[in-house]
Amino acid sequence: MRKEVLTWQDVDALIDHLIPQFDVAFEAMVMISRGGLVPGGLLAEALDITHLLLAAVDFPAQMAADRQRLVAWPQFIQFPAEHQLAERRVLIVDDVWGSGRTMTAVRARVEAAGATPYTCVLHFNPHRSLFGTLRPDFYAAITDAYIVYPWEIERGPDRILARPLGVG
């Protein structure tokens, strides 16, 4: 699989590409943890969205067959209360739409809460999507590459613990 490492300038360009697409004034944003946190924050600032919420979703990893794993029900670790979503236009943000399972699960739950959901990602991979012609409402780029965002580079507990004290 091809790998693409992005810079902060690349991310800025993706955000700049997304902003003119929005033809709706959003009343809330649900950022999908963890991938949607940075793009969601950037978009919230640019679009002046102040009602920010978080969804954390997990899919069971341990199953006998790949097919069973792909159709597993999501586990919502954290999700906004219905009254925080009801009767609002909600922008749901993640970094990538790969299989589409996470985004479609969150979208369905936001809609069930009485909101009008809109989906948004930086990268859309139509080749991996499990949902046929369904696609995000807004996306900055189409790709088949494995994307590494600048906030994922040389971070994490292993990298931090390996640094000598006093070194940033």
N, CA, C and O atoms as a DFTB+ gen file, in Angstrom:
672 C
 N C O
     1  1       0.841      -1.179       0.000
     2  2       0.000       0.000       0.000
     3  2       0.890       1.247       0.000
     4  3       1.855       1.352       0.757
     5  1       0.534       2.162      -0.857
     6  2       1.250       3.424      -0.947
     7  2       1.014       4.239       0.319
     8  3      -0.096       4.266       0.851
     9  1       2.060       4.899       0.796
    10  2       1.986       5.706       2.009
    11  2       2.268       7.156       1.643
    12  3       3.189       7.444       0.879
    13  1       1.473       8.063       2.188
    14  2       1.653       9.487       1.929
    15  2       1.778      10.220       3.257
    16  3       0.877      10.153       4.093
    17  1       2.887      10.916       3.453
    18  2       3.145      11.660       4.687
    19  2       2.862      13.130       4.407
    20  3       3.475      13.733       3.525
    21  1       1.921      13.706       5.169
    22  2       1.512      15.087       4.945
    23  2       2.228      16.050       5.885
    24  3       2.661      15.673       6.974
    25  1       2.342      17.277       5.450
    26  2       2.874      18.358       6.280
    27  2       1.693      19.182       6.794
    28  3       0.552      18.981       6.377
    29  1       1.987      20.110       7.705
    30  2       0.946      21.018       8.178
    31  2       0.443      21.892       7.034
    32  3      -0.733      22.253       7.003
    33  1       1.314      22.231       6.104
    34  2       0.891      23.024       4.948
    35  2      -0.096      22.231       4.084
    36  3      -1.050      22.794       3.547
    37  1       0.139      20.929       3.956
    38  2      -0.799      20.076       3.221
    39  2      -2.178      20.081       3.886
    40  3      -3.208      20.165       3.217
    41  1      -2.171      19.991       5.212
    42  2      -3.437      19.991       5.957
    43  2      -4.144      21.335       5.784
    44  3      -5.357      21.374       5.582
    45  1      -3.398      22.429       5.863
    46  2      -3.986      23.755       5.631
    47  2      -4.647      23.823       4.259
    48  3      -5.741      24.369       4.120
    49  1      -3.985      23.270       3.249
    50  2      -4.543      23.282       1.893
    51  2      -5.825      22.447       1.829
    52  3      -6.773      22.824       1.140
    53  1      -5.861      21.321       2.537
    54  2      -7.073      20.490       2.565
    55  2      -8.228      21.240       3.234
    56  3      -9.357      21.214       2.745
    57  1      -7.942      21.901       4.343
    58  2      -8.964      22.684       5.039
    59  2      -9.454      23.809       4.128
    60  3     -10.656      24.057       4.032
    61  1      -8.516      24.489       3.460
    62  2      -8.885      25.559       2.531
    63  2      -9.747      25.041       1.389
    64  3     -10.594      25.770       0.874
    65  1      -9.542      23.794       0.990
    66  2     -10.350      23.187      -0.067
    67  2     -11.758      22.841       0.443
    68  3     -12.727      22.911      -0.313
    69  1     -11.864      22.473       1.713
    70  2     -13.163      22.105       2.288
    71  2     -14.079      23.309       2.510
    72  3     -15.266      23.249       2.191
    73  1     -13.545      24.382       3.045
    74  2     -14.364      25.504       3.518
    75  2     -15.350      26.019       2.462
    76  3     -16.515      26.230       2.800
    77  1     -14.953      26.229       1.218
    78  2     -15.939      26.725       0.231
    79  2     -17.049      25.724      -0.093
    80  3     -18.069      26.110      -0.664
    81  1     -16.873      24.454       0.257
    82  2     -17.896      23.445      -0.033
    83  2     -19.117      23.577       0.870
    84  3     -20.214      23.160       0.499
    85  1     -18.929      24.158       2.062
    86  2     -20.012      24.195       3.047
    87  2     -21.053      25.230       2.648
    88  3     -20.784      26.430       2.608
    89  1     -22.248      24.730       2.355
    90  2     -23.357      25.603       1.984
    91  2     -24.434      25.600       3.062
    92  3     -25.582      25.970       2.816
    93  1     -24.042      25.175       4.261
    94  2     -24.944      25.049       5.402
    95  2     -24.282      25.724       6.596
    96  3     -23.066      25.640       6.767
    97  1     -25.077      26.387       7.415
    98  2     -24.564      26.917       8.690
    99  2     -24.789      25.836       9.744
   100  3     -25.930      25.492      10.053
   101  1     -23.714      25.310      10.287
   102  2     -23.806      24.223      11.258
   103  2     -24.003      24.783      12.666
   104  3     -23.438      25.815      13.029
   105  1     -24.814      24.077      13.442
   106  2     -25.103      24.507      14.810
   107  2     -24.309      23.708      15.835
   108  3     -24.286      24.058      17.015
   109  1     -23.664      22.648      15.392
   110  2     -22.846      21.826      16.283
   111  2     -21.890      20.999      15.446
   112  3     -22.082      20.819      14.243
   113  1     -20.863      20.505      16.102
   114  2     -19.903      19.615      15.448
   115  2     -19.653      18.423      16.368
   116  3     -19.490      18.575      17.579
   117  1     -19.627      17.234      15.766
   118  2     -19.207      16.024      16.464
   119  2     -17.894      15.592      15.841
   120  3     -17.836      15.244      14.662
   121  1     -16.840      15.617      16.645
   122  2     -15.530      15.165      16.186
   123  2     -15.369      13.714      16.602
   124  3     -15.627      13.360      17.753
   125  1     -14.944      12.880      15.673
   126  2     -14.741      11.466      15.970
   127  2     -13.326      11.297      16.499
   128  3     -12.347      11.680      15.860
   129  1     -13.254      10.717      17.678
   130  2     -11.960      10.515      18.338
   131  2     -11.245       9.339      17.690
   132  3     -11.876       8.321      17.406
   133  1      -9.996       9.451      17.459
   134  2      -9.082      10.537      17.630
   135  2      -8.823      11.277      16.347
   136  3      -8.395      12.431      16.372
   137  1      -9.073      10.640      15.226
   138  2      -8.714      11.227      13.945
   139  2      -9.386      12.543      13.622
   140  3      -8.813      13.361      12.903
   141  1     -10.584      12.774      14.131
   142  2     -11.311      13.989      13.810
   143  2     -11.007      15.177      14.697
   144  3     -11.515      16.273      14.458
   145  1     -10.182      14.978      15.724
   146  2      -9.939      16.070      16.670
   147  2      -9.221      17.259      16.041
   148  3      -9.677      18.393      16.185
   149  1      -8.121      17.027      15.354
   150  2      -7.360      18.139      14.773
   151  2      -8.118      18.779      13.608
   152  3      -8.301      19.996      13.609
   153  1      -8.564      18.006      12.614
   154  2      -9.319      18.673      11.544
   155  2     -10.602      19.327      12.058
   156  3     -11.002      20.383      11.569
   157  1     -11.240      18.702      13.037
   158  2     -12.448      19.290      13.617
   159  2     -12.155      20.621      14.288
   160  3     -12.914      21.577      14.132
   161  1     -11.064      20.689      15.030
   162  2     -10.688      21.942      15.674
   163  2     -10.395      23.033      14.668
   164  3     -10.808      24.179      14.849
   165  1      -9.682      22.683      13.605
   166  2      -9.378      23.656      12.558
   167  2     -10.650      24.152      11.871
   168  3     -10.804      25.347      11.619
   169  1     -11.553      23.228      11.575
   170  2     -12.804      23.611      10.925
   171  2     -13.714      24.396      11.862
   172  3     -14.376      25.340      11.432
   173  1     -13.754      24.017      13.140
   174  2     -14.576      24.746      14.107
   175  2     -14.144      26.195      14.198
   176  3     -14.981      27.096      14.260
   177  1     -12.849      26.422      14.205
   178  2     -12.326      27.789      14.254
   179  2     -12.678      28.539      12.977
   180  3     -13.136      29.681      13.037
   181  1     -12.473      27.920      11.835
   182  2     -12.724      28.579      10.548
   183  2     -14.204      28.867      10.329
   184  3     -14.557      29.886       9.736
   185  1     -15.074      27.973      10.803
   186  2     -16.517      28.109      10.574
   187  2     -17.248      28.737      11.759
   188  3     -18.466      28.914      11.721
   189  1     -16.501      29.074      12.809
   190  2     -17.054      29.667      14.028
   191  2     -18.134      28.782      14.658
   192  3     -19.199      29.262      15.046
   193  1     -17.838      27.485      14.751
   194  2     -18.732      26.542      15.427
   195  2     -18.240      26.421      16.864
   196  3     -17.086      26.060      17.096
   197  1     -19.097      26.718      17.819
   198  2     -18.687      26.696      19.226
   199  2     -19.277      25.524      20.007
   200  3     -18.810      25.215      21.103
   201  1     -20.289      24.875      19.458
   202  2     -20.917      23.731      20.127
   203  2     -20.196      22.461      19.646
   204  3     -20.610      21.826      18.676
   205  1     -19.106      22.106      20.347
   206  2     -18.233      21.005      19.932
   207  2     -18.453      19.789      20.821
   208  3     -18.476      19.893      22.048
   209  1     -18.612      18.638      20.183
   210  2     -18.897      17.397      20.893
   211  2     -17.961      16.301      20.400
   212  3     -17.333      16.433      19.350
   213  1     -17.875      15.213      21.170
   214  2     -16.940      14.136      20.863
   215  2     -17.661      12.796      20.813
   216  3     -18.517      12.497      21.645
   217  1     -17.294      12.002      19.818
   218  2     -17.767      10.621      19.722
   219  2     -16.554       9.711      19.668
   220  3     -15.638       9.932      18.876
   221  1     -16.550       8.699      20.502
   222  2     -15.496       7.684      20.490
   223  2     -16.156       6.345      20.196
   224  3     -17.061       5.916      20.913
   225  1     -15.698       5.693      19.142
   226  2     -16.316       4.463      18.658
   227  2     -15.255       3.382      18.540
   228  3     -14.123       3.644      18.134
   229  1     -15.637       2.165      18.900
   230  2     -14.728       1.034      18.780
   231  2     -15.472      -0.114      18.109
   232  3     -16.661      -0.330      18.344
   233  1     -14.759      -0.828      17.287
   234  2     -15.304      -2.037      16.681
   235  2     -14.504      -3.217      17.214
   236  3     -13.278      -3.132      17.292
   237  1     -15.161      -4.319      17.586
   238  2     -14.434      -5.473      18.112
   239  2     -13.341      -5.930      17.144
   240  3     -13.584      -6.100      15.949
   241  1     -12.144      -6.123      17.679
   242  2     -11.004      -6.513      16.843
   243  2     -10.808      -8.022      16.796
   244  3     -10.255      -8.544      15.828
   245  1     -11.247      -8.715      17.811
   246  2     -11.003     -10.154      17.897
   247  2     -12.221     -10.942      17.446
   248  3     -13.157     -11.160      18.215
   249  1     -12.197     -11.362      16.197
   250  2     -13.252     -12.232      15.685
   251  2     -12.615     -13.267      14.783
   252  3     -11.515     -13.062      14.271
   253  1     -13.295     -14.361      14.590
   254  2     -12.735     -15.479      13.845
   255  2     -12.448     -15.140      12.381
   256  3     -11.365     -15.439      11.877
   257  1     -13.378     -14.540      11.722
   258  2     -13.205     -14.287      10.288
   259  2     -13.271     -12.800       9.997
   260  3     -13.980     -12.058      10.677
   261  1     -12.531     -12.366       8.985
   262  2     -12.529     -10.963       8.601
   263  2     -13.941     -10.462       8.301
   264  3     -14.303      -9.355       8.701
   265  1     -14.727     -11.256       7.611
   266  2     -16.085     -10.841       7.248
   267  2     -16.910     -10.559       8.490
   268  3     -17.655      -9.579       8.523
   269  1     -16.792     -11.403       9.522
   270  2     -17.526     -11.168      10.763
   271  2     -17.068      -9.873      11.420
   272  3     -17.882      -9.128      11.966
   273  1     -15.776      -9.604      11.368
   274  2     -15.240      -8.388      11.967
   275  2     -15.800      -7.160      11.265
   276  3     -16.102      -6.161      11.918
   277  1     -15.941      -7.219       9.954
   278  2     -16.424      -6.076       9.189
   279  2     -17.889      -5.762       9.433
   280  3     -18.304      -4.618       9.249
   281  1     -18.680      -6.736       9.838
   282  2     -20.095      -6.490      10.090
   283  2     -20.417      -6.386      11.583
   284  3     -21.588      -6.362      11.961
   285  1     -19.395      -6.324      12.425
   286  2     -19.590      -6.220      13.872
   287  2     -20.271      -4.899      14.230
   288  3     -20.065      -3.882      13.568
   289  1     -21.078      -4.932      15.280
   290  2     -21.745      -3.723      15.770
   291  2     -20.728      -2.845      16.479
   292  3     -19.846      -3.349      17.175
   293  1     -20.847      -1.535      16.305
   294  2     -19.912      -0.634      16.982
   295  2     -20.215      -0.537      18.479
   296  3     -21.351      -0.711      18.921
   297  1     -19.179      -0.257      19.222
   298  2     -19.327       0.036      20.650
   299  2     -19.056       1.534      20.803
   300  3     -17.964       2.005      20.485
   301  1     -20.042       2.273      21.287
   302  2     -19.862       3.703      21.508
   303  2     -19.293       3.902      22.906
   304  3     -19.992       3.721      23.903
   305  1     -18.042       4.271      22.969
   306  2     -17.354       4.482      24.235
   307  2     -17.787       5.814      24.833
   308  3     -17.962       5.938      26.046
   309  1     -17.955       6.801      23.970
   310  2     -18.417       8.122      24.381
   311  2     -19.265       8.681      23.256
   312  3     -18.933       8.535      22.080
   313  1     -20.378       9.333      23.633
   314  2     -21.247       9.916      22.616
   315  2     -22.075      11.022      23.256
   316  3     -22.482      10.900      24.412
   317  1     -22.329      12.104      22.514
   318  2     -23.127      13.205      23.069
   319  2     -24.542      12.752      23.427
   320  3     -25.098      11.842      22.811
   321  1     -25.102      13.406      24.431
   322  2     -26.491      13.143      24.807
   323  2     -27.416      13.646      23.704
   324  3     -27.089      14.592      22.986
   325  1     -28.565      13.004      23.580
   326  2     -29.507      13.359      22.517
   327  2     -29.886      14.830      22.545
   328  3     -29.997      15.456      21.491
   329  1     -30.087      15.398      23.739
   330  2     -30.510      16.804      23.815
   331  2     -29.426      17.766      23.291
   332  3     -29.731      18.911      22.959
   333  1     -28.180      17.312      23.217
   334  2     -27.113      18.154      22.673
   335  2     -27.119      18.173      21.145
   336  3     -26.482      19.023      20.522
   337  1     -27.841      17.233      20.555
   338  2     -27.872      17.097      19.104
   339  2     -29.221      17.450      18.489
   340  3     -29.283      17.947      17.364
   341  1     -30.288      17.197      19.217
   342  2     -31.644      17.306      18.681
   343  2     -31.899      18.648      18.008
   344  3     -31.566      19.709      18.535
   345  1     -32.501      18.563      16.825
   346  2     -32.934      19.724      16.047
   347  2     -31.788      20.659      15.643
   348  3     -32.005      21.853      15.438
   349  1     -30.583      20.122      15.530
   350  2     -29.433      20.921      15.091
   351  2     -28.889      20.358      13.782
   352  3     -29.033      19.172      13.486
   353  1     -28.267      21.232      13.016
   354  2     -27.491      20.802      11.850
   355  2     -26.091      20.507      12.373
   356  3     -25.396      21.398      12.862
   357  1     -25.688      19.240      12.263
   358  2     -24.456      18.775      12.904
   359  2     -23.443      18.325      11.853
   360  3     -23.730      17.475      11.010
   361  1     -22.252      18.916      11.928
   362  2     -21.141      18.498      11.079
   363  2     -20.349      17.432      11.827
   364  3     -19.849      17.682      12.924
   365  1     -20.234      16.245      11.236
   366  2     -19.482      15.136      11.834
   367  2     -18.143      15.072      11.116
   368  3     -18.101      14.957       9.891
   369  1     -17.039      15.146      11.877
   370  2     -15.712      15.264      11.278
   371  2     -14.809      14.111      11.697
   372  3     -14.738      13.751      12.872
   373  1     -14.125      13.544      10.714
   374  2     -13.073      12.556      10.944
   375  2     -11.956      12.856       9.952
   376  3     -12.119      13.682       9.054
   377  1     -10.825      12.183      10.118
   378  2      -9.722      12.434       9.200
   379  2      -9.907      11.685       7.888
   380  3      -9.715      12.260       6.817
   381  1     -10.279      10.400       7.958
   382  2     -10.341       9.545       6.773
   383  2     -11.637       8.737       6.759
   384  3     -12.096       8.265       7.799
   385  1     -12.215       8.586       5.577
   386  2     -13.276       7.610       5.345
   387  2     -12.604       6.471       4.605
   388  3     -12.381       6.551       3.397
   389  1     -12.279       5.396       5.339
   390  2     -11.707       4.203       4.729
   391  2     -12.846       3.241       4.447
   392  3     -13.475       3.304       3.391
   393  1     -13.108       2.358       5.387
   394  2     -14.237       1.434       5.223
   395  2     -15.569       2.181       5.341
   396  3     -16.570       1.760       4.761
   397  1     -15.581       3.274       6.082
   398  2     -16.801       4.047       6.281
   399  2     -17.624       3.604       7.474
   400  3     -18.648       4.215       7.780
   401  1     -17.188       2.541       8.157
   402  2     -17.975       2.007       9.272
   403  2     -18.148       3.008      10.406
   404  3     -19.256       3.184      10.914
   405  1     -17.068       3.661      10.802
   406  2     -17.156       4.580      11.927
   407  2     -18.064       5.752      11.594
   408  3     -18.968       6.080      12.362
   409  1     -17.828       6.382      10.458
   410  2     -18.612       7.556      10.084
   411  2     -20.089       7.219       9.936
   412  3     -20.941       7.977      10.400
   413  1     -20.406       6.106       9.305
   414  2     -21.818       5.774       9.100
   415  2     -22.496       5.413      10.422
   416  3     -23.682       5.690      10.603
   417  1     -21.759       4.800      11.341
   418  2     -22.323       4.482      12.663
   419  2     -22.619       5.765      13.433
   420  3     -23.684       5.899      14.035
   421  1     -21.684       6.703      13.413
   422  2     -21.888       7.976      14.111
   423  2     -23.020       8.760      13.446
   424  3     -23.875       9.325      14.129
   425  1     -23.020       8.790      12.123
   426  2     -24.074       9.508      11.398
   427  2     -25.459       8.972      11.765
   428  3     -26.381       9.750      12.011
   429  1     -25.605       7.657      11.801
   430  2     -26.894       7.044      12.129
   431  2     -27.334       7.422      13.541
   432  3     -28.512       7.689      13.777
   433  1     -26.408       7.443      14.457
   434  2     -26.765       7.764      15.845
   435  2     -27.103       9.260      16.000
   436  3     -28.006       9.614      16.758
   437  1     -26.383      10.129      15.285
   438  2     -26.694      11.562      15.309
   439  2     -28.094      11.789      14.732
   440  3     -28.881      12.562      15.278
   441  1     -28.390      11.115      13.638
   442  2     -29.708      11.241      13.014
   443  2     -30.799      10.702      13.935
   444  3     -31.877      11.290      14.021
   445  1     -30.536       9.595      14.622
   446  2     -31.507       9.016      15.546
   447  2     -31.799       9.950      16.722
   448  3     -32.862       9.867      17.337
   449  1     -30.848      10.839      17.029
   450  2     -31.036      11.802      18.119
   451  2     -31.882      13.003      17.685
   452  3     -32.163      13.892      18.489
   453  1     -32.281      13.025      16.423
   454  2     -33.127      14.105      15.943
   455  2     -32.383      15.242      15.282
   456  3     -32.952      16.313      15.070
   457  1     -31.128      15.031      14.954
   458  2     -30.321      16.058      14.291
   459  2     -30.300      15.814      12.787
   460  3     -30.706      14.757      12.303
   461  1     -29.819      16.813      12.068
   462  2     -29.573      16.675      10.637
   463  2     -28.060      16.550      10.469
   464  3     -27.343      17.541      10.605
   465  1     -27.563      15.338      10.172
   466  2     -26.115      15.126      10.100
   467  2     -25.524      15.411       8.721
   468  3     -26.152      15.169       7.691
   469  1     -24.305      15.929       8.735
   470  2     -23.496      16.130       7.536
   471  2     -22.125      15.536       7.838
   472  3     -21.555      15.808       8.895
   473  1     -21.597      14.740       6.938
   474  2     -20.315      14.073       7.172
   475  2     -19.187      14.775       6.432
   476  3     -19.367      15.278       5.323
   477  1     -18.017      14.800       7.069
   478  2     -16.877      15.512       6.505
   479  2     -15.582      14.804       6.878
   480  3     -15.369      14.454       8.038
   481  1     -14.721      14.596       5.890
   482  2     -13.395      14.017       6.122
   483  2     -12.367      14.748       5.272
   484  3     -12.702      15.391       4.278
   485  1     -11.122      14.638       5.679
   486  2     -10.051      15.175       4.855
   487  2      -9.834      14.287       3.633
   488  3      -9.697      14.782       2.514
   489  1      -9.803      12.963       3.855
   490  2      -9.531      12.011       2.767
   491  2     -10.623      10.953       2.673
   492  3     -11.062      10.394       3.679
   493  1     -11.043      10.698       1.457
   494  2     -12.046       9.680       1.159
   495  2     -11.409       8.620       0.283
   496  3     -10.825       8.931      -0.756
   497  1     -11.521       7.349       0.706
   498  2     -10.986       6.232      -0.072
   499  2     -12.157       5.389      -0.591
   500  3     -12.618       4.486       0.107
   501  1     -12.641       5.670      -1.799
   502  2     -13.793       4.935      -2.323
   503  2     -13.498       3.457      -2.573
   504  3     -14.422       2.647      -2.645
   505  1     -12.228       3.102      -2.704
   506  2     -11.850       1.715      -2.975
   507  2     -11.997       0.824      -1.742
   508  3     -12.184      -0.385      -1.879
   509  1     -11.918       1.396      -0.548
   510  2     -12.043       0.627       0.690
   511  2     -13.441       0.679       1.280
   512  3     -13.779      -0.133       2.141
   513  1     -14.258       1.622       0.829
   514  2     -15.567       1.828       1.424
   515  2     -16.436       0.584       1.297
   516  3     -16.485      -0.056       0.246
   517  1     -17.111       0.260       2.375
   518  2     -18.018      -0.891       2.408
   519  2     -19.446      -0.501       2.057
   520  3     -20.348      -1.337       2.123
   521  1     -19.663       0.755       1.684
   522  2     -21.017       1.269       1.536
   523  2     -21.368       1.684       0.117
   524  3     -22.130       2.627      -0.093
   525  1     -20.818       0.986      -0.841
   526  2     -21.180       1.206      -2.242
   527  2     -20.979       2.640      -2.682
   528  3     -19.864       3.162      -2.641
   529  1     -22.057       3.274      -3.102
   530  2     -21.959       4.639      -3.622
   531  2     -22.074       5.699      -2.524
   532  3     -21.916       6.888      -2.798
   533  1     -22.344       5.285      -1.299
   534  2     -22.405       6.243      -0.193
   535  2     -21.034       6.862       0.007
   536  3     -20.020       6.164       0.001
   537  1     -21.009       8.173       0.185
   538  2     -19.741       8.886       0.372
   539  2     -19.967      10.021       1.360
   540  3     -21.109      10.366       1.663
   541  1     -18.881      10.601       1.862
   542  2     -19.044      11.738       2.771
   543  2     -19.715      12.914       2.046
   544  3     -19.578      13.069       0.833
   545  1     -20.432      13.726       2.800
   546  2     -21.049      14.915       2.213
   547  2     -19.980      15.903       1.753
   548  3     -20.132      16.570       0.730
   549  1     -18.902      15.984       2.522
   550  2     -17.799      16.888       2.212
   551  2     -16.478      16.152       2.393
   552  3     -16.283      15.458       3.390
   553  1     -15.581      16.301       1.439
   554  2     -14.243      15.733       1.579
   555  2     -13.280      16.580       0.770
   556  3     -13.651      17.191      -0.232
   557  1     -12.027      16.604       1.229
   558  2     -11.030      17.460       0.587
   559  2     -10.283      16.741      -0.525
   560  3      -9.869      17.373      -1.497
   561  1     -10.102      15.425      -0.400
   562  2      -9.326      14.688      -1.400
   563  2      -9.780      13.236      -1.452
   564  3     -10.280      12.687      -0.470
   565  1      -9.596      12.630      -2.614
   566  2      -9.811      11.195      -2.808
   567  2      -8.429      10.559      -2.879
   568  3      -7.526      11.081      -3.532
   569  1      -8.277       9.420      -2.195
   570  2      -6.978       8.750      -2.184
   571  2      -7.146       7.249      -2.014
   572  3      -8.170       6.774      -1.524
   573  1      -6.126       6.515      -2.427
   574  2      -6.048       5.089      -2.115
   575  2      -4.819       4.825      -1.251
   576  3      -4.485       3.672      -0.978
   577  1      -4.146       5.893      -0.820
   578  2      -2.915       5.770      -0.022
   579  2      -3.230       5.673       1.467
   580  3      -4.305       6.060       1.925
   581  1      -2.269       5.151       2.196
   582  2      -2.306       5.202       3.654
   583  2      -1.757       6.576       4.032
   584  3      -0.604       6.886       3.732
   585  1      -2.576       7.404       4.690
   586  2      -2.205       8.783       4.996
   587  2      -1.621       8.874       6.393
   588  3      -2.173       8.329       7.348
   589  1      -0.488       9.574       6.500
   590  2       0.114       9.881       7.801
   591  2       0.042      11.395       7.968
   592  3       0.662      12.143       7.213
   593  1      -0.714      11.830       8.956
   594  2      -0.904      13.251       9.203
   595  2       0.228      13.789      10.069
   596  3       0.877      13.021      10.779
   597  1       0.478      15.102      10.022
   598  2       1.607      15.660      10.766
   599  2       1.484      15.482      12.280
   600  3       2.500      15.444      12.975
   601  1       0.279      15.373      12.795
   602  2       0.109      15.159      14.235
   603  2       0.362      13.709      14.638
   604  3       0.356      13.396      15.828
   605  1       0.581      12.828      13.681
   606  2       0.875      11.424      13.967
   607  2       2.369      11.110      13.886
   608  3       2.786      10.007      14.242
   609  1       3.162      12.043      13.432
   610  2       4.577      11.794      13.189
   611  2       5.390      11.966      14.457
   612  3       5.294      12.983      15.144
   613  1       6.193      10.956      14.756
   614  2       7.134      10.980      15.871
   615  2       6.494      11.422      17.172
   616  3       7.062      12.222      17.914
   617  1       5.322      10.904      17.442
   618  2       4.629      11.180      18.684
   619  2       4.323       9.845      19.352
   620  3       4.673       8.779      18.846
   621  1       3.679       9.929      20.466
   622  2       3.247       8.727      21.157
   623  2       4.174       8.379      22.298
   624  3       5.282       8.908      22.382
   625  1       3.731       7.488      23.183
   626  2       4.482       7.170      24.389
   627  2       5.872       6.594      24.106
   628  3       6.820       6.909      24.824
   629  1       6.010       5.763      23.082
   630  2       7.323       5.181      22.795
   631  2       8.325       6.261      22.415
   632  3       9.464       6.251      22.882
   633  1       7.909       7.179      21.580
   634  2       8.802       8.250      21.126
   635  2       9.140       9.205      22.279
   636  3      10.289       9.618      22.432
   637  1       8.130       9.552      23.088
   638  2       8.338      10.478      24.186
   639  2       9.238       9.877      25.254
   640  3      10.128      10.554      25.767
   641  1       9.016       8.614      25.593
   642  2       9.840       7.956      26.618
   643  2      11.272       7.725      26.161
   644  3      12.174       7.594      26.989
   645  1      11.489       7.676      24.859
   646  2      12.835       7.429      24.326
   647  2      13.692       8.690      24.330
   648  3      14.912       8.599      24.195
   649  1      13.083       9.861      24.481
   650  2      13.828      11.119      24.486
   651  2      14.533      11.345      25.818
   652  3      13.973      11.026      26.866
   653  1      15.738      11.882      25.803
   654  2      16.393      12.271      27.050
   655  2      15.626      13.411      27.706
   656  3      15.000      14.214      27.014
   657  1      15.667      13.489      29.022
   658  2      14.992      14.570      29.738
   659  2      15.513      15.913      29.279
   660  3      16.705      16.077      29.019
   661  1      14.609      16.874      29.182
   662  2      14.981      18.234      28.792
   663  2      15.035      18.429      27.290
   664  3      15.283      19.543      26.828
   665  1      14.810      17.371      26.512
   666  2      14.830      17.501      25.057
   667  2      13.366      17.529      24.593
   668  3      12.599      16.611      24.886
   669  1      12.987      18.595      23.863
   670  2      11.609      18.788      23.410
   671  2      11.268      17.839      22.371
   672  3      10.145      17.852      21.867
